[in-house]
Amino acid sequence: MFMKNKAKVLFLILAVCLLSGCGMVKEKKEATEAEHKEAVIKEAISCIEEKKYPQAIGMLSQIKDDKKAEDLLRQLRYLISGTYLANLDDGVAAIDNSGKVRIKTDHTYRKDNTYKESLGWDNMKSLSFAQGRLDGLDQTGRIYSTKDTDPAYIYVAEKLKSYTEIEGISTDFDNYVLLSKTGKIEAFSEKYGEALEYFKEEISTWTDVVKVVTGQLRIAALKQDGTVYIADYNKYYGADGTVDDEVNDWTDIVDIADVFGGPIVGLKSDGTVVCTKEEIKGPDGNLVKNPHAFHVSGWNDIIAISQSGYSLLGLKRDGSVVATGGNAHKQLDVSGWHDIVAIAAGDWISIGLKSDGTVVIAGDCGKLNPEDVFGRKDLYVPTVKY
């Protein structure tokens, strides 16, 4: 009996030791994971200090369930997006330090565009130029438009009464594509009366989206994991020239740019740039040169990208800018730019925001003074706080 009781005691002691050991292993694992997160965040902050924003985004994107990493990612993505600056083709729109939108245009070429130079919009976050219309998103998720009497805007404004978590906006013609804070997309169009019918089902399945861009015929979305979704009108009608297969192989993407169904451009976490093919199939099935082709194979150390229908700008870490595409209006003549922190490409002009809150312009800017568009150094220049 004594031996039997002794055996029970030894078994209990062994069980307690094993359970304690499991607890210690679990605690050690959790401590190791926490230390790893802290080390990655520290390295990412070092990259931020060196203006290596894509690299920092790449690092932070690997961290799950960490509020500090999520906050840094949110700030970085906004900083490189440049959505606080907009190219109106014949002018500039920018958010100033008070949260208002300031506009300066010249109507030499496009007299149909009329904007007030000071809009009554407050607490603004992002701007989106939509071919003759400027749309905006404020910090609370409210949508604004310079053509707020248009049926498209009225329809969207009515639908948005039930939305309170809008994080991003991309607009084009009568299309409004909105990104929620939960990583889901809602697309609205006056023409179709609902979410774009040929995209509706597909985009409803997309999750973890951190950026969305739209042209009239396509929606492109960047995922948290660095891959890209495409919903292409051409795909639904069996047309040639879709880019789904190309972007399916993309990884480590930290930003995307796309306009009018032309090439999709991606900024990678190593500071290089990728672009969809330079050749497309013509009506006869033969390959022809893509009129919207961009040449980016030699680009490196890029921290932001911006695309128009015919031109692409890349902002380098040293504050200079590279450009490719059509240059009919000398909008690519940006080689002399320096100290640039944000860019906005256009078919007529290119715009650069400098670190002192002023802008520079290249191209046919008409009567605009490219050296002093607004006259004051008070445009909003975001910084990352950590």
C-alpha positions, 0 to 999 in steps of 0.5 A: 500500500505504501509503495502504491501511494508513493507511486501516486505521489511521484506521478502527481509530482511528475505531472505538475512538473510537466505542466509547469514545463509546458507553461514555461515553454508557452511563456518563453514562446510568447516572450520570443514572439514579442521580442521579435515584433519589437525588433522588427518595429525598431528596424522599420523605424530606422528605415523610416528615419532614412526615408526607406518607406517601402522597406518599412512597409514591407517589414511592418506588414509581416507583423500581425495583431500589433497596434503600433505596427498597424498605426505606423503602416496606416501613416506610411501608406497615407504618406506615400499615397500622395492623396493630399495633393491632386492634379487637375490637368489644368491646375493644382488642388491640395490640402493645407495645414488647416484641413481645407482644400486650396485650388489654383487652375488655369483655363487656357486649355480646359475651359469646362473645368471651373473650381472655386479657389477655396472650397468650403470643405473642412478637416479633409483627408484625401482628394481624387480627381475624376475628369472634370470633377474633384472629390474629397474624403474628410477625416470622418468618412464624409464624401465631398464633390465640386459637382455635388448636384450631379446625379452620381454624387447625389446617389452615392451621398444617399447610399453613404448615410449608412456608412461610417467607416470609409478609409479611402476613395478613388473616383473616375467619371461617374464611378465612386469606389470606396474602401472601408476600414475593415478592408472591404470595397464598395463601388457605386455608379450612377449609370448602373444604380448599384455597385458596378454590376460586372464587378459587384460579386467579385469585389464582394469577396475581396478582403484585407484591402489596403488601397483601391484605384479605379479607371472607368473599366477596371478596379485594382486593389492592393492587399495587406500581404502585398498581392494585387486583386484585379476586376477588369471589364474586358474579362467579363466580355472576353476581350483581349488585353486583360492583366490578371495573369500578370499581376497574379505573380506580383508579390511584396507590393506596397502601393499601386497606380492605375488609370483608364484601364492602362498599365497597372504599376506597382511599387515593391518593398525594395524600392523598385517598380513593376508595370504590366506588359508593354505590348497588347493584342490588337484586333487581329490577334497580333501584338502591338506596342501599348500606347500607354507603355511605361519603362521602369526597369531601371528605377530603384530607390523609389518611395512613391508613384503617381500615374496619369493616362499617359505619364508615370512619375516616381519619387526617389528617396533623395527627393528627386523625381524620375518620369516615363511615358508621353511628354507632349506637353513637357510634363516629364521635364522634372529632372531639376526637381529636388526636396520633393515629398509627394507627386501627382502625375497628369496628362498636361502637367506634373506636380511636386509638393516640396517639404516646405509646403510649396509646389512645383509644376512641369508642363503646359501650366498656362498662366500658372506660375510654376514657382509659386502657385499658392504664394504661401508655404502652408500646404499639408506635408504629412510626417510619421509619428512613432 
